[in-house]
Amino acid sequence: MYLSHNKSPLQTCLPENVQQKPGIAKLGTHSVTFLNGEEAELDILLLCTGYHYHFPFLSSDCQVQISDERISPLYKHLVHIDHPTMAFVGIPKTICPFPQFDVQVRFFVSSLCGQFTLPSREEMISDTERDFQRRLSEGLPPRYAHVLGPRQWGYNDELAELAHIQLIPRVVQKLYDYVHETRVRDIARYKDRNYEITSEEDFKAV
């Protein structure tokens, strides 16, 4: 079995029957040629390429634009700036999903219920553009407009603070970061481990 990708070699334990290879240069009928010139016979090719945003169920009246994996106009990667009763939950990538989905939903519901007021259209546009330009200035490509990674915790807290709702407990970040580090070291077996949350700040392995 071959694990082919264009990133730096994974520094992790892999099963004995798995070999890392560079990206694919070309495919034959039952073979593959990797970028280093090596060839191998194939029975199955499984592509893990991610996904593209696509909303075919929305009419053009919704004015949703997708350009190079950037959805606009979205305030805080969530609320449609021109139609603020419309939200797109779950757009950010490289995140701890369900706690973030929860805070996004609570933020949106709070705005609908009048528990807090969204900024003006101009302020939301300005905030969104600042976030995008900051990413570009850091050398990120436009398609990373909704990638959060380490930014996710500040983003989650910002939503909670703006909407005056409960923050995600710090233990969630601690556990996520710990599991991520474990995954980097042992990608084949990290899911076999179990943890218990003992407080809003701490957890333990069980």
N, C-alpha and C positions, 0 to 999 in steps of 0.2 A: 504494500500500500504506500502511496506517495502523497505527501502533503506539499502541494506546490503553491508558492506565493511570492510576491515581489518585495516583501519586507525583510528586515534583518532576521537571521535565523532565530527561532524561538529558543530561549534559554530555559527549557523545561524538560522534564522526564516524559518521554513518549513511549508507547508500547513497542515491543521489540520488532513488530512487523510493520512499523511506520518509519519511513525515511523522509526527511525534509529535502525538497528540491526547489530551485528557483522557478520563476514564472514560466508559463508555457509560450514557446516560440511558434509552434505549429502543431496541428493534429493530422494524423493519418487515419485511414479507415479503422484500424485497431491499434494505433500507436500514438505516442506523444513525443515531441522533441522539446526539451527544456531549453531555457535561454543559455545555459552553459554548453549546449551541443549534445548532451546526453539524450539517448532515446530509450523508450520503455514501451513494452506491450501493455495494452489496456483492455479490460473487460467492461469497466464502467467508468464514466467521467461524471463526477458530481460537482456542479458549479455552486459556489457559495459567494455570490457577488453582491449581496445586499439588495436594496430595493430603491425604486424611484417613487416620489410622491405623485399621486394621480387621483383626481376627484371627478370621475366621469358623471357622477350623480348630481353635481352642482351645475346650475344653469349659468350662462354667461352674465346674467344679472348680478351674480354674486361677486363678480370682479376679482376673482382669485387668480393671481399670476404665479407661475412657476418658471423660474429661470435658473438653470444650472443648480438645481436642488435647493434653491431659495424660494420660499413661499412668501408672497407679499400681497397686501400690506398687513402684517401681523404685529401687534404690540405684545412684547414679552413672549414672542414665539407662540402666541396663544389666541389673542382676541383680534378679530378682524377690525381694523381701524375705521373703515367706512361703514361697517355693519356690526357695531359693538355688541349686538345680541347674538352674534355667531362666534363660536369658539372652536378651535382645532386642538383638542387635547391629545397629547402624546407625540407632538412633532419633533422635539429635540432628540438628538442621537447621542449615544455613548453616555448612558445615564443609568441610575438605579430606578427602574420604571415605575413600579406601582406607588411608592411613596410620593414620587413627583406627580403622577397622574392625580393622586388624591389632593395635593395642595393646589394643583391647577384647577381642578373642579371646584374646590372650596373658594378659591380666588374669584372664579367666574360667577359662581352662584351669589357670592357676596356683592359683586358689582350689579347683578340683576336685581337683587333685593334692596339695593340702595344702602347697604351697610357701609359702603365707601363709594366715592365717585371717581371714575376713570379720568385721566387728564384730558385736556382738549385734544382735538384731532391733530392740531399742529404740534403739540407737545409729544404726542405718541409717535408721530412721524419722525420728529427730531430724535427722540430716544432710540427708536429702531435704527435710524441711520447711523447714530453714534456707535451703537453696538456693532453694526456691520463694518463700518470703517475701522474700528479698533481691531477687528479680526484681520482685515486686509493689511493694516499697518504692521501686524505681527507676522506677516508672511503667509497667512492662511489663504487658501483659494476660496473663491465665492461659494463653492459647493459645501463649504464648512460653515455656512451661515447659521445652521441650527445644531451644530455639534457642540456639546457642552463639556463632557469629560469633567476635569477638576472644577470647572466653573459652575457645575450643577448645584453645589451646596449653597453658594452665594445667591444663585438664581432662585432656588427654593425659598431661602430666607427672605429675599426681597419681595417675592410674591406674598408671603405670609405677613410681612410687616406692612406692606401697602394695604392689604385687605383687613388688617387687624384680626388675623386668625392665628391659630396655634402653629408654632414652628414644628417642623419634623424633628423628633428627638435626636440628639447628637449621637446616640448609640447606633442609629441607622447608618450614618456616615462611617463611624468607626468599624462597624461590621462589614459594610460594603468594601472599604479600603483593605481590611484584613483579608477578606475572601479574594479580592482582586490580586493581592500579593501572593496568596496561596495558589491561585490559578496560574499565575506567571511561572511559578516554580514547578507545579505538578498539574498540568492541564488535564491529564487523563483521570486523576483520582480526586480532584478537589471537591467534586460534588458528593463524595461519599461521607464527608464530614458534616456533623450537626452542631448547632450552637443554640444556646439559651440566652435570651435577653434578660438580664437580672435587674436592670433599672433603666432610666432614661439616658444614662451615661455609659453603662457597661454591659458586657456580655461575657459568656464563658463557653468554652468548647465542652461538649458532652459526648 
